[in-house]
Amino acid sequence: MGLVLRDGSHRGVESLVGSASRALGVERPFCDDTLAYFVERLFPKGIRGALVDLMRRSKRRKVFAATRLIGLALDGSEGGKCGEQHCDQCVAIKDKKGTIHGYKHLFSMISVVGAEPSLPFDVEPYGPGDSEYAASQRLLKRAVAALGPRFADYVVADGAYATAPFLHVATKLGLRVVARLKENVPSLLAQARQRFEARRPTNTFRYKADRVEIWEADDFDPWDTLQWRTVRVIRYRQHKPDGSTVEAYWLTDFTRAEASAKELFVCCKNRWEIENQGFNDGKNRYGMEHIRHHEPNSMLVGWLISILAMAIERLYRCRYLRRGGRPVRSAIALLRDLRLALGACLEQLNTRAYADTS
């Protein structure tokens, strides 16, 4: 509740409970240490199970019906910067000379993307000796095993994931892949540039306020270690109203019968949902960057509860409250209504208590 109300620090929850203990039905003394010790002993498996159940229910109840292709986005981020090393998962922040300027914590996150609302549903921490690449593969395997092989159609990720081992893992899990094509696959990128620069766009269409030109070909040869029969590459050039352009290359194993060039472009853009609606919202509004209790299990549980709060808030606001043709309320408007409603509960209790004493 504290995270939904954007007061997710343990001290903030203590203050909230202290102010509204009667409205919340809390009769015993409550402090931030109590919450810290409690969270330290929670089992992450239970929270992960609740998040997976939430995703399954959302699909059954047609939350993702607005899109034909349901995607999973993977990415890594950092949080919990501190001046001293407190646990084995603390990663040193070093400059070019190797001087340590503090420590941070790293984790990968996975989110359902492609249809509003975007719903993150699991995280995987990693520390020294580990990597975002390895953590994200563990995360993807666990997610598909929990959700089922037919829940999602594809996984979308940045260029760091455009490697044969990751592409093979996704293929074995029954997912198509949409990955950014960068200099880490130089031979394929050079072939795509040489071919597309000499051609006119395959397709041109409008995307919101932008004009998009797209080039595509599905007969590129895979590199030596990639066990695909062929590779499909798209290049898009997105013209903004202010005159600026955005250009990028992507690779995929989607066939043309499975996804058109325009659908592939939308899949590529869905990769930014985990950045904007995942990490940015989580850190700026739900305290994901804040370490509430510096202990490995507590940090993991804190991140999981953060994304659980985000998912519940978005489903309630964007789906439940929209019934009957009402417009979607903004997140800040719902937050203000929740706080006002909590204050109204307190006022009613105080009035009742005063009447009883009188």
N, C-alpha and C positions, 0 to 999 in steps of 0.2 A: 504493500500500500504506500509505503514511503517513497518507493521508486516511481510509482504511477503519479504521485503528487510532487515528484521531482525534488524530494528531500531525502535522498537515499543514503546519506552518511549515517553511521550508527549513532552519532551524537544527535543528528537531526531527527532520527526516528525516536530516540529517547525523549527529545523535546516535544515531538508531535504526540506521542503516547501520554506524556505527562499533562499536556494541555487538554487532550480529548479522551482521557482514560475512561470516563463514565460513558461517553457516547460509544466508545469502542468496546465496552464491556470488560476492561482490564481492571482487576481488583488488587492484584499483588504489585509490590514495588518492581520497577522496571528501569534498567540502566543500560548504557551502551556496552558495558562489559558483558552483561547477560547475553546480549545479541551476538557479540563477537564470539563468545564460547559456544553458543548454540550453532552459529553458522559454520564454525570450525568442525563440528561433528556431524553436519548434514551429509547425506550420501548424494553425490552428483547424479548417480544413476536414476534416482527418483525424479529429479527435476528434468533431466534429459527425457525421461519417459513421458512426463507431462507435456513437454514441448512437442515431441513427436506425435502424441495423441492429438494435440491442438492442430498440427498440420494436417493430420488425416481427417479430422472432423471438418476442417476448413475445406478440404477438397470434396468431401462427401456432400457438403452443403453448398457447393457451387461458388465458393469464394473466388476461385481462379477461373471461372467460366468465361471471363472476358478475353482470355487468350487461348489460342489453339495449342501452343507449345509452352509447357511449364519448364522453367529453368532453375538450376541451382548455381549460385555464384559463390566462388571461393576467393578469399583474400586474407592477408595477414596485417596486423597492426601492432602498436605498442601502447603501453599505459603504465601507470604506477611508477613514475620517475621518483627516485629518492637519492639522497646523498650518500648513504651507506649500504653495504650488502647485508641483507637480512635473511636470505634463504638461498638454496641451491639454484633457484630459477632466476635469480637476479642476473641480468646481463650487463656487463660493463659498457659504459658509453665512453669511447676512446676517440681522441683526435688522431691526426695523421702521424704524430710522433709517438703514439701509444700511451699518452697520458690519460688517466681515467678522470672523467668529469661527472661521475655519478653512475647510477644504475637504473635499469628499466626492466619491464616485463613484456614478453612477446606472446602473442596468441593468434591463431587462425580462426576464422569464423565462416560459417556457411549459412546461406539465406535462400529462401524461395523467392525468385524474381520473375518478372514478366507480366504480372497482373497486380494491380493495386488491391490490397496493400502489400508492400514488400515485407516478408516475415523472416527475420533471422531465427535460427532454432538450435544451434549448437556451437560450441567453441572448443578449441584444443590448444592448451598452453604449450610453449616450448622454451627451453632455456639454453645454456651453454652446451655445445656439442650437438645440439639439435638444429633444425631449420624449419622455415615456413613451408618449404617444399615437402619435407617428410611429414610434418604435422598435418598439412592439408590433405595428404593422401590417407593418413589414418582417419581423419575427420570424414572424408568422402566415403570411405569404406563403411564406417560405422553408420553414417547417415542413410546410405542406400540399404544396408542390412536392416535398419530400423523402420524406414519408410516403406520398403518394398521396391523391387526392381522396376515396377511400372508406374511409380508415383510421378517421376519427372521424365522429361524427354531429352534434356541435354544439360551439360555443365559448361559454364562460361567463366573464363579466367584470363589473367594478364599474360604477357609474353613469357614470364618466368616459368609458366606451366606448359609451354609449347615444346615439350621434350618427349622423346619416345616412351620412357618408362611411365610417365603420367598419362599419356594418351592411351597406352595399352591398358593401364588400370581402369580408366574410364570405360574403355570398350568392353572389358571383361565384366564390368558392372552393368552393362546394357545401356549406357548413356552415349549419345552423340556429344561431340566436343566442339566448342567454338572458342578459339584461343587467338590472342593477338600475335601477329607475325612480326618479329623484330630481328635485330642483328644477330640474335643467338642461333638463328637458322639462316646463315648467310647465303647458302646456295639457292634455297627456295625463294628467299626474298629477292635475290638478284634476278632470278628467272621471271618472277612475277613483275618486277619493275620493267624489265626489258620488254616483256610482252604487252603490258597494259599501256606503257607510255606511247606505243605506236598505234594504239587503237582509240576509237571513240567510245564513250560510255555505253555499256550494255543496256542500261536503264536510267531514267531520270524521273524523280517523283518528289512530292512535297512531304516533309516530315515536320509537323507543327508549323512554325514560321520559317523553316529553313528549306532550301532547295538542295536535293541530294543527287549527286551523280555516282553511279556505281559500275564497276567493272568486275567481271567474274569469269572463271574458267575452272572446270572440274577434271582436267586431265594432266595435272602436274604429277611428276614422278615423286614418290616418297624418298626421303634420304635413307642412307644405308641401314640405320638401326630401326627405322619405323616400319612396322609390319602391316601397313595399309596397302591396299591394292592401288589406290590413287588418292590424291589430295586435291580438295577444292579450295581455291583461294579467291577472296573478294577484296577489292580495294574501293573505298568510298571517299568522296570529297564532299564535305558538308558546307554549304555556303550560308553564312549567318546574315541576318538583316543589316548588321553594321558593317558588312563588307569583309569580315574575317572568314577564313576557311579552316576546316579541320579535316585532315587526311590520315587514313590508317589502313593497314593491311591486316587481314585475319585469315586464319586457316580453319577448315572444318572437314568432317567426314559426312555431313548431311548431303544427301543426293538432291538433285533438283526436284525430283518428285516429292521428296519429304519436306523441303523448305525452299521457298522462292528467294530470290536475291533481296527483295524488300523485307521478307520475314527474317532473313539472316542479319540484315542491317539492324533490325530492332533487337535481335538477340545480342548483337555486339553492344548496343547502347545499354542493354539491361545490366551489363557488367558494372556500370557506375551506381546501380542501386545499392549495392553492398557498401560502397564508399559513402554516398550521400545519406541514404536512409538507414544504413547500418552503423558504421563507425562514427560518422559526424553527429547523427542524432544521439547515438549511445553515449558519446563522450560529452557533448555539449548540454544534453538535457537529462540524461539518466545516470550520470556519474560513473560511466564505464571506465574512465581513466583514473578514477580515484580508488586507491587501495584502502579499504575500510579496516581490514585486519590482516597484518602481514604474515600470512601462513598459507602454504600452497593450496590446501583444500578450500580454505576460506576464500582465497582469491578466485579460484575456479567457480565456486558456488556463487560468489558475488557477480561474476560475469554472466553466469547462467540465469540468475534471478533478474539481472538487468534486461536481458533479451526476452525473458518471459513477460516482464512488465511491458516492454515495447510491443510485443505481439498481442497481448490482451488489450492494451489501450487502442491499438490500431483496428483490431477486429471489432471492438465495441463501437468505436467512433465511426469507422468507415463503412461497416456493414450493418450492425444492429441499429444504430441511430438513424441510418439512412432509410429505413423501412417507411413505406407510405409516401415516398416521393420527396421527403425532406432533403435539403442539400447537406453535403458532408460538412460537419463542423470542424473548424481548425483545432489543432492539438492544444493551443494555448487557450482557446475559448472553452474547451472541455475541462481543462485544468482549473480555470477560474470557477466554472460551475461546480466542480467537485469540492473545491475549498469552501465556496459559499454554502453548499449543502451540508458540509461537515459543521460549519459554524451554526447553521440553522438547527442541527441536531443538538448542539450544545445549548443553544438558547432555549429550546423546548425542555431539555432536562433541567436547566436552572430554574425555569418558570415552574415546573412541576415540583421540584424540590422546595422552592419558596412557598408554594401553595400547601405542601404537606406540613411544613413547619408552622405555618400560620394556623 
